[in-house]
Amino acid sequence: MLRTFDIILIGLMILAAAVTYKIKHDAENQMTQVTRLQRMITDERDTIDLLKADWSLLTQPNRLQKLVETFQGQLDLQQVEAQQIISINELPQPKPVSQDLDDVANIITEADAGEKIKPDTTMTGSINKPKAAPKPPKRIVPIASPKAAGLY
């Protein structure tokens, strides 16, 4: 009986050693992963700090003023006038969305109306509205008579 008890205890000791080794190995793997994630977080924070520094350099008023002066011909920017700045309550309210078929038909009809509906003349921002392109003149093509075309 002493031998079987010794064998069971030796087996339990080997099993306990194996479980302890496995737990230690898993903990080391987890620590490696935690260290790697901490390194990635530090790199991302450094990148964010660098991007913030770049943003502050790019948005300096002196730099922007020089760019505006350089590209004034292409951008055609103008100063913002006081009447262009409004409060949120002064904004036009959007049309409510409706599931009614008559409303959908009215929307389609308004979209098909083309030039009948007045274009939006609200001035916003500091860019001039583009001027409408002139319409090309209608070409009149003379229609030849069937006799002149040699059809009769």
mmCIF file of the C-alpha atoms, coordinates in Angstrom:
data_MODEL
# 
_entry.id   MODEL 
# 
loop_
_atom_site.group_PDB 
_atom_site.id 
_atom_site.type_symbol 
_atom_site.label_atom_id 
_atom_site.label_alt_id 
_atom_site.label_comp_id 
_atom_site.label_asym_id 
_atom_site.label_entity_id 
_atom_site.label_seq_id 
_atom_site.pdbx_PDB_ins_code 
_atom_site.Cartn_x 
_atom_site.Cartn_y 
_atom_site.Cartn_z 
_atom_site.occupancy 
_atom_site.B_iso_or_equiv 
_atom_site.pdbx_formal_charge 
_atom_site.auth_seq_id 
_atom_site.auth_comp_id 
_atom_site.auth_asym_id 
_atom_site.auth_atom_id 
_atom_site.pdbx_PDB_model_num 
ATOM 1   C CA . MET A 1 1   ? 0.000   0.000  0.000    1.00 0.00 ? 1   MET A CA 1 
ATOM 2   C CA . LEU A 1 2   ? 2.905   2.303  0.671    1.00 0.00 ? 2   LEU A CA 1 
ATOM 3   C CA . ARG A 1 3   ? 4.125   1.986  -2.858   1.00 0.00 ? 3   ARG A CA 1 
ATOM 4   C CA . THR A 1 4   ? 0.830   2.945  -4.490   1.00 0.00 ? 4   THR A CA 1 
ATOM 5   C CA . PHE A 1 5   ? 0.530   5.923  -2.146   1.00 0.00 ? 5   PHE A CA 1 
ATOM 6   C CA . ASP A 1 6   ? 4.088   7.016  -3.057   1.00 0.00 ? 6   ASP A CA 1 
ATOM 7   C CA . ILE A 1 7   ? 3.347   6.649  -6.764   1.00 0.00 ? 7   ILE A CA 1 
ATOM 8   C CA . ILE A 1 8   ? 0.168   8.737  -6.418   1.00 0.00 ? 8   ILE A CA 1 
ATOM 9   C CA . LEU A 1 9   ? 2.063   11.464 -4.535   1.00 0.00 ? 9   LEU A CA 1 
ATOM 10  C CA . ILE A 1 10  ? 4.877   11.477 -7.112   1.00 0.00 ? 10  ILE A CA 1 
ATOM 11  C CA . GLY A 1 11  ? 2.240   11.742 -9.885   1.00 0.00 ? 11  GLY A CA 1 
ATOM 12  C CA . LEU A 1 12  ? 0.552   14.648 -8.081   1.00 0.00 ? 12  LEU A CA 1 
ATOM 13  C CA . MET A 1 13  ? 3.905   16.413 -7.660   1.00 0.00 ? 13  MET A CA 1 
ATOM 14  C CA . ILE A 1 14  ? 4.703   15.992 -11.370  1.00 0.00 ? 14  ILE A CA 1 
ATOM 15  C CA . LEU A 1 15  ? 1.201   17.222 -12.271  1.00 0.00 ? 15  LEU A CA 1 
ATOM 16  C CA . ALA A 1 16  ? 1.546   20.240 -9.940   1.00 0.00 ? 16  ALA A CA 1 
ATOM 17  C CA . ALA A 1 17  ? 4.960   21.064 -11.465  1.00 0.00 ? 17  ALA A CA 1 
ATOM 18  C CA . ALA A 1 18  ? 3.519   20.844 -14.999  1.00 0.00 ? 18  ALA A CA 1 
ATOM 19  C CA . VAL A 1 19  ? 0.548   23.072 -14.121  1.00 0.00 ? 19  VAL A CA 1 
ATOM 20  C CA . THR A 1 20  ? 2.848   25.577 -12.395  1.00 0.00 ? 20  THR A CA 1 
ATOM 21  C CA . TYR A 1 21  ? 5.139   25.653 -15.453  1.00 0.00 ? 21  TYR A CA 1 
ATOM 22  C CA . LYS A 1 22  ? 2.178   26.156 -17.824  1.00 0.00 ? 22  LYS A CA 1 
ATOM 23  C CA . ILE A 1 23  ? 0.745   29.007 -15.706  1.00 0.00 ? 23  ILE A CA 1 
ATOM 24  C CA . LYS A 1 24  ? 4.185   30.664 -15.552  1.00 0.00 ? 24  LYS A CA 1 
ATOM 25  C CA . HIS A 1 25  ? 4.622   30.308 -19.332  1.00 0.00 ? 25  HIS A CA 1 
ATOM 26  C CA . ASP A 1 26  ? 1.140   31.802 -20.019  1.00 0.00 ? 26  ASP A CA 1 
ATOM 27  C CA . ALA A 1 27  ? 1.828   34.701 -17.629  1.00 0.00 ? 27  ALA A CA 1 
ATOM 28  C CA . GLU A 1 28  ? 5.109   35.466 -19.426  1.00 0.00 ? 28  GLU A CA 1 
ATOM 29  C CA . ASN A 1 29  ? 3.295   35.451 -22.789  1.00 0.00 ? 29  ASN A CA 1 
ATOM 30  C CA . GLN A 1 30  ? 0.661   37.829 -21.402  1.00 0.00 ? 30  GLN A CA 1 
ATOM 31  C CA . MET A 1 31  ? 3.368   40.154 -20.034  1.00 0.00 ? 31  MET A CA 1 
ATOM 32  C CA . THR A 1 32  ? 5.048   40.166 -23.447  1.00 0.00 ? 32  THR A CA 1 
ATOM 33  C CA . GLN A 1 33  ? 1.753   41.113 -25.066  1.00 0.00 ? 33  GLN A CA 1 
ATOM 34  C CA . VAL A 1 34  ? 1.093   43.841 -22.454  1.00 0.00 ? 34  VAL A CA 1 
ATOM 35  C CA . THR A 1 35  ? 4.567   45.280 -23.058  1.00 0.00 ? 35  THR A CA 1 
ATOM 36  C CA . ARG A 1 36  ? 3.994   45.261 -26.822  1.00 0.00 ? 36  ARG A CA 1 
ATOM 37  C CA . LEU A 1 37  ? 0.621   47.025 -26.415  1.00 0.00 ? 37  LEU A CA 1 
ATOM 38  C CA . GLN A 1 38  ? 2.157   49.638 -24.091  1.00 0.00 ? 38  GLN A CA 1 
ATOM 39  C CA . ARG A 1 39  ? 4.841   50.292 -26.705  1.00 0.00 ? 39  ARG A CA 1 
ATOM 40  C CA . MET A 1 40  ? 2.151   50.694 -29.397  1.00 0.00 ? 40  MET A CA 1 
ATOM 41  C CA . ILE A 1 41  ? 0.183   53.115 -27.178  1.00 0.00 ? 41  ILE A CA 1 
ATOM 42  C CA . THR A 1 42  ? 3.334   55.166 -26.566  1.00 0.00 ? 42  THR A CA 1 
ATOM 43  C CA . ASP A 1 43  ? 4.026   55.282 -30.323  1.00 0.00 ? 43  ASP A CA 1 
ATOM 44  C CA . GLU A 1 44  ? 0.449   56.422 -31.031  1.00 0.00 ? 44  GLU A CA 1 
ATOM 45  C CA . ARG A 1 45  ? 0.672   59.149 -28.371  1.00 0.00 ? 45  ARG A CA 1 
ATOM 46  C CA . ASP A 1 46  ? 3.951   60.349 -29.892  1.00 0.00 ? 46  ASP A CA 1 
ATOM 47  C CA . THR A 1 47  ? 2.314   60.388 -33.324  1.00 0.00 ? 47  THR A CA 1 
ATOM 48  C CA . ILE A 1 48  ? -0.635  62.396 -31.975  1.00 0.00 ? 48  ILE A CA 1 
ATOM 49  C CA . ASP A 1 49  ? 1.735   64.912 -30.387  1.00 0.00 ? 49  ASP A CA 1 
ATOM 50  C CA . LEU A 1 50  ? 3.622   65.236 -33.672  1.00 0.00 ? 50  LEU A CA 1 
ATOM 51  C CA . LEU A 1 51  ? 0.394   65.735 -35.635  1.00 0.00 ? 51  LEU A CA 1 
ATOM 52  C CA . LYS A 1 52  ? -0.776  68.391 -33.166  1.00 0.00 ? 52  LYS A CA 1 
ATOM 53  C CA . ALA A 1 53  ? 2.533   70.215 -33.625  1.00 0.00 ? 53  ALA A CA 1 
ATOM 54  C CA . ASP A 1 54  ? 2.182   69.990 -37.426  1.00 0.00 ? 54  ASP A CA 1 
ATOM 55  C CA . TRP A 1 55  ? -1.395  71.276 -37.208  1.00 0.00 ? 55  TRP A CA 1 
ATOM 56  C CA . SER A 1 56  ? -0.349  74.261 -35.110  1.00 0.00 ? 56  SER A CA 1 
ATOM 57  C CA . LEU A 1 57  ? 2.379   75.087 -37.633  1.00 0.00 ? 57  LEU A CA 1 
ATOM 58  C CA . LEU A 1 58  ? 0.035   74.737 -40.605  1.00 0.00 ? 58  LEU A CA 1 
ATOM 59  C CA . THR A 1 59  ? -2.679  76.922 -39.081  1.00 0.00 ? 59  THR A CA 1 
ATOM 60  C CA . GLN A 1 60  ? -0.491  79.851 -38.048  1.00 0.00 ? 60  GLN A CA 1 
ATOM 61  C CA . PRO A 1 61  ? -2.196  83.086 -39.151  1.00 0.00 ? 61  PRO A CA 1 
ATOM 62  C CA . ASN A 1 62  ? 0.982   84.481 -40.747  1.00 0.00 ? 62  ASN A CA 1 
ATOM 63  C CA . ARG A 1 63  ? 1.398   81.369 -42.897  1.00 0.00 ? 63  ARG A CA 1 
ATOM 64  C CA . LEU A 1 64  ? -2.259  81.361 -43.913  1.00 0.00 ? 64  LEU A CA 1 
ATOM 65  C CA . GLN A 1 65  ? -2.102  85.067 -44.808  1.00 0.00 ? 65  GLN A CA 1 
ATOM 66  C CA . LYS A 1 66  ? 0.914   84.438 -47.069  1.00 0.00 ? 66  LYS A CA 1 
ATOM 67  C CA . LEU A 1 67  ? -0.932  81.560 -48.769  1.00 0.00 ? 67  LEU A CA 1 
ATOM 68  C CA . VAL A 1 68  ? -4.014  83.729 -49.302  1.00 0.00 ? 68  VAL A CA 1 
ATOM 69  C CA . GLU A 1 69  ? -1.890  86.468 -50.855  1.00 0.00 ? 69  GLU A CA 1 
ATOM 70  C CA . THR A 1 70  ? -0.077  83.960 -53.061  1.00 0.00 ? 70  THR A CA 1 
ATOM 71  C CA . PHE A 1 71  ? -3.202  82.221 -54.361  1.00 0.00 ? 71  PHE A CA 1 
ATOM 72  C CA . GLN A 1 72  ? -5.654  85.156 -54.312  1.00 0.00 ? 72  GLN A CA 1 
ATOM 73  C CA . GLY A 1 73  ? -6.140  84.974 -58.078  1.00 0.00 ? 73  GLY A CA 1 
ATOM 74  C CA . GLN A 1 74  ? -7.139  81.321 -57.987  1.00 0.00 ? 74  GLN A CA 1 
ATOM 75  C CA . LEU A 1 75  ? -9.151  81.327 -54.779  1.00 0.00 ? 75  LEU A CA 1 
ATOM 76  C CA . ASP A 1 76  ? -10.903 84.688 -55.203  1.00 0.00 ? 76  ASP A CA 1 
ATOM 77  C CA . LEU A 1 77  ? -11.443 84.945 -51.430  1.00 0.00 ? 77  LEU A CA 1 
ATOM 78  C CA . GLN A 1 78  ? -13.127 87.913 -49.822  1.00 0.00 ? 78  GLN A CA 1 
ATOM 79  C CA . GLN A 1 79  ? -13.386 89.073 -46.233  1.00 0.00 ? 79  GLN A CA 1 
ATOM 80  C CA . VAL A 1 80  ? -16.377 87.897 -44.242  1.00 0.00 ? 80  VAL A CA 1 
ATOM 81  C CA . GLU A 1 81  ? -18.910 90.662 -43.762  1.00 0.00 ? 81  GLU A CA 1 
ATOM 82  C CA . ALA A 1 82  ? -20.800 91.153 -40.510  1.00 0.00 ? 82  ALA A CA 1 
ATOM 83  C CA . GLN A 1 83  ? -24.213 90.382 -42.036  1.00 0.00 ? 83  GLN A CA 1 
ATOM 84  C CA . GLN A 1 84  ? -22.937 86.953 -43.151  1.00 0.00 ? 84  GLN A CA 1 
ATOM 85  C CA . ILE A 1 85  ? -22.579 85.790 -39.548  1.00 0.00 ? 85  ILE A CA 1 
ATOM 86  C CA . ILE A 1 86  ? -25.934 84.677 -38.175  1.00 0.00 ? 86  ILE A CA 1 
ATOM 87  C CA . SER A 1 87  ? -27.199 82.745 -35.196  1.00 0.00 ? 87  SER A CA 1 
ATOM 88  C CA . ILE A 1 88  ? -28.510 79.200 -35.364  1.00 0.00 ? 88  ILE A CA 1 
ATOM 89  C CA . ASN A 1 89  ? -32.102 80.432 -35.037  1.00 0.00 ? 89  ASN A CA 1 
ATOM 90  C CA . GLU A 1 90  ? -31.803 82.429 -38.265  1.00 0.00 ? 90  GLU A CA 1 
ATOM 91  C CA . LEU A 1 91  ? -30.982 79.388 -40.393  1.00 0.00 ? 91  LEU A CA 1 
ATOM 92  C CA . PRO A 1 92  ? -33.809 78.192 -42.659  1.00 0.00 ? 92  PRO A CA 1 
ATOM 93  C CA . GLN A 1 93  ? -35.561 75.107 -41.332  1.00 0.00 ? 93  GLN A CA 1 
ATOM 94  C CA . PRO A 1 94  ? -35.465 72.019 -43.557  1.00 0.00 ? 94  PRO A CA 1 
ATOM 95  C CA . LYS A 1 95  ? -38.676 70.607 -44.950  1.00 0.00 ? 95  LYS A CA 1 
ATOM 96  C CA . PRO A 1 96  ? -40.004 67.775 -42.774  1.00 0.00 ? 96  PRO A CA 1 
ATOM 97  C CA . VAL A 1 97  ? -39.593 64.316 -44.213  1.00 0.00 ? 97  VAL A CA 1 
ATOM 98  C CA . SER A 1 98  ? -42.949 62.785 -45.045  1.00 0.00 ? 98  SER A CA 1 
ATOM 99  C CA . GLN A 1 99  ? -43.949 59.359 -46.220  1.00 0.00 ? 99  GLN A CA 1 
ATOM 100 C CA . ASP A 1 100 ? -47.024 60.756 -47.968  1.00 0.00 ? 100 ASP A CA 1 
ATOM 101 C CA . LEU A 1 101 ? -47.002 60.043 -51.725  1.00 0.00 ? 101 LEU A CA 1 
ATOM 102 C CA . ASP A 1 102 ? -48.323 63.526 -52.532  1.00 0.00 ? 102 ASP A CA 1 
ATOM 103 C CA . ASP A 1 103 ? -45.284 65.086 -50.857  1.00 0.00 ? 103 ASP A CA 1 
ATOM 104 C CA . VAL A 1 104 ? -42.970 62.793 -52.805  1.00 0.00 ? 104 VAL A CA 1 
ATOM 105 C CA . ALA A 1 105 ? -44.767 63.754 -56.023  1.00 0.00 ? 105 ALA A CA 1 
ATOM 106 C CA . ASN A 1 106 ? -44.371 67.458 -55.151  1.00 0.00 ? 106 ASN A CA 1 
ATOM 107 C CA . ILE A 1 107 ? -40.647 66.979 -54.540  1.00 0.00 ? 107 ILE A CA 1 
ATOM 108 C CA . ILE A 1 108 ? -40.254 65.265 -57.900  1.00 0.00 ? 108 ILE A CA 1 
ATOM 109 C CA . THR A 1 109 ? -42.292 67.980 -59.607  1.00 0.00 ? 109 THR A CA 1 
ATOM 110 C CA . GLU A 1 110 ? -40.139 70.696 -58.032  1.00 0.00 ? 110 GLU A CA 1 
ATOM 111 C CA . ALA A 1 111 ? -37.003 68.895 -59.179  1.00 0.00 ? 111 ALA A CA 1 
ATOM 112 C CA . ASP A 1 112 ? -38.357 68.637 -62.733  1.00 0.00 ? 112 ASP A CA 1 
ATOM 113 C CA . ALA A 1 113 ? -39.391 72.293 -62.790  1.00 0.00 ? 113 ALA A CA 1 
ATOM 114 C CA . GLY A 1 114 ? -35.835 73.321 -63.699  1.00 0.00 ? 114 GLY A CA 1 
ATOM 115 C CA . GLU A 1 115 ? -35.632 77.063 -64.349  1.00 0.00 ? 115 GLU A CA 1 
ATOM 116 C CA . LYS A 1 116 ? -39.146 77.771 -63.059  1.00 0.00 ? 116 LYS A CA 1 
ATOM 117 C CA . ILE A 1 117 ? -37.912 77.579 -59.470  1.00 0.00 ? 117 ILE A CA 1 
ATOM 118 C CA . LYS A 1 118 ? -35.768 80.514 -58.436  1.00 0.00 ? 118 LYS A CA 1 
ATOM 119 C CA . PRO A 1 119 ? -32.147 79.600 -57.670  1.00 0.00 ? 119 PRO A CA 1 
ATOM 120 C CA . ASP A 1 120 ? -30.864 80.012 -54.136  1.00 0.00 ? 120 ASP A CA 1 
ATOM 121 C CA . THR A 1 121 ? -29.368 83.484 -53.739  1.00 0.00 ? 121 THR A CA 1 
ATOM 122 C CA . THR A 1 122 ? -28.245 83.095 -50.128  1.00 0.00 ? 122 THR A CA 1 
ATOM 123 C CA . MET A 1 123 ? -24.693 84.405 -49.716  1.00 0.00 ? 123 MET A CA 1 
ATOM 124 C CA . THR A 1 124 ? -22.619 82.236 -47.390  1.00 0.00 ? 124 THR A CA 1 
ATOM 125 C CA . GLY A 1 125 ? -18.900 81.948 -46.795  1.00 0.00 ? 125 GLY A CA 1 
ATOM 126 C CA . SER A 1 126 ? -16.284 84.211 -48.303  1.00 0.00 ? 126 SER A CA 1 
ATOM 127 C CA . ILE A 1 127 ? -16.256 82.914 -51.874  1.00 0.00 ? 127 ILE A CA 1 
ATOM 128 C CA . ASN A 1 128 ? -18.088 84.711 -54.647  1.00 0.00 ? 128 ASN A CA 1 
ATOM 129 C CA . LYS A 1 129 ? -20.831 82.732 -56.303  1.00 0.00 ? 129 LYS A CA 1 
ATOM 130 C CA . PRO A 1 130 ? -19.803 81.658 -59.789  1.00 0.00 ? 130 PRO A CA 1 
ATOM 131 C CA . LYS A 1 131 ? -21.480 83.577 -62.551  1.00 0.00 ? 131 LYS A CA 1 
ATOM 132 C CA . ALA A 1 132 ? -23.922 81.598 -64.628  1.00 0.00 ? 132 ALA A CA 1 
ATOM 133 C CA . ALA A 1 133 ? -22.519 80.541 -67.965  1.00 0.00 ? 133 ALA A CA 1 
ATOM 134 C CA . PRO A 1 134 ? -24.244 82.263 -70.894  1.00 0.00 ? 134 PRO A CA 1 
ATOM 135 C CA . LYS A 1 135 ? -26.598 80.036 -72.809  1.00 0.00 ? 135 LYS A CA 1 
ATOM 136 C CA . PRO A 1 136 ? -25.420 79.232 -76.301  1.00 0.00 ? 136 PRO A CA 1 
ATOM 137 C CA . PRO A 1 137 ? -27.551 80.770 -79.073  1.00 0.00 ? 137 PRO A CA 1 
ATOM 138 C CA . LYS A 1 138 ? -30.024 78.458 -80.748  1.00 0.00 ? 138 LYS A CA 1 
ATOM 139 C CA . ARG A 1 139 ? -28.924 77.318 -84.148  1.00 0.00 ? 139 ARG A CA 1 
ATOM 140 C CA . ILE A 1 140 ? -31.494 77.387 -86.881  1.00 0.00 ? 140 ILE A CA 1 
ATOM 141 C CA . VAL A 1 141 ? -30.980 74.712 -89.488  1.00 0.00 ? 141 VAL A CA 1 
ATOM 142 C CA . PRO A 1 142 ? -32.890 75.238 -92.758  1.00 0.00 ? 142 PRO A CA 1 
ATOM 143 C CA . ILE A 1 143 ? -34.975 72.248 -93.733  1.00 0.00 ? 143 ILE A CA 1 
ATOM 144 C CA . ALA A 1 144 ? -34.712 71.297 -97.397  1.00 0.00 ? 144 ALA A CA 1 
ATOM 145 C CA . SER A 1 145 ? -37.878 70.520 -99.255  1.00 0.00 ? 145 SER A CA 1 
ATOM 146 C CA . PRO A 1 146 ? -38.419 66.946 -100.399 1.00 0.00 ? 146 PRO A CA 1 
ATOM 147 C CA . LYS A 1 147 ? -38.275 68.048 -104.075 1.00 0.00 ? 147 LYS A CA 1 
ATOM 148 C CA . ALA A 1 148 ? -34.954 69.819 -103.556 1.00 0.00 ? 148 ALA A CA 1 
ATOM 149 C CA . ALA A 1 149 ? -33.561 66.688 -101.912 1.00 0.00 ? 149 ALA A CA 1 
ATOM 150 C CA . GLY A 1 150 ? -34.576 64.634 -104.981 1.00 0.00 ? 150 GLY A CA 1 
ATOM 151 C CA . LEU A 1 151 ? -37.061 62.451 -103.173 1.00 0.00 ? 151 LEU A CA 1 
ATOM 152 C CA . TYR A 1 152 ? -39.955 63.013 -105.683 1.00 0.00 ? 152 TYR A CA 1 
# 
